[in-house]
Amino acid sequence: MRKSEHPIEQAHRRLRRKASKKQMNTKPESLEVAKYVVVFTTHRNASAVEIMERYRMRWQIELVFKRLKSLVRLGHLPKHDGSELLEPHTTPVLGPG
């Protein structure tokens, strides 16, 4: 789906700035691709407008989760492989002694 003119100009400025920092030239192909939003989907019967609406909604949900993670500081949760769940555990029982 083609972007409107203002977002195209913004994308072109970002590309040129990035290329300038690396002392490179911006390829015409990159400028052409920057004119479009590309979204891959498996929804074959949905229109482009419907797909973009769903994408925007999904993006808003992602932003909410990102914000919540930063507020609750859940950015780096410890990783577990689940092997500790398979290890046998014993519970000490103290009887009359």
CORUR-V53191 format. One record per backbone hydrogen bond with DSSP energy under -1.0 kcal/mol. NH is the residue of the N-H (numbers start at 0). CO is the residue of the C=O. E is the energy in kcal/mol with one decimal. If there is no record, write none. Layout:
# CORUR-V53191
NH&CO&E / NH&CO&E
This chain:
# CORUR-V53191
2&34&-3.2 / 7&3&-1.7 / 8&4&-2.6 / 9&5&-2.3 / 10&6&-2.4 / 11&7&-2.5 / 12&8&-2.3 / 13&9&-2.3 / 14&10&-2.4 / 15&11&-2.6 / 16&12&-2.7 / 17&13&-2.5 / 18&14&-2.5 / 19&15&-2.5 / 20&16&-2.1 / 21&17&-1.2 / 22&19&-1.4 / 23&18&-3.1 / 30&26&-1.7 / 31&27&-2.0 / 32&28&-2.5 / 33&29&-1.9 / 34&31&-1.5 / 35&32&-1.9 / 36&0&-2.9 / 43&41&-1.3 / 50&46&-2.4 / 51&47&-2.3 / 52&48&-2.2 / 53&49&-2.4 / 54&50&-2.4 / 55&51&-2.7 / 56&52&-2.3 / 57&53&-2.7 / 58&54&-2.6 / 59&55&-2.0 / 60&56&-1.9 / 61&57&-2.3 / 62&58&-2.2 / 63&59&-1.9 / 64&60&-2.3 / 65&61&-2.3 / 66&62&-2.3 / 67&63&-2.7 / 68&64&-2.6 / 69&65&-1.8 / 70&66&-2.2 / 71&67&-2.5 / 73&68&-2.7 / 84&81&-1.3 / 85&82&-1.1
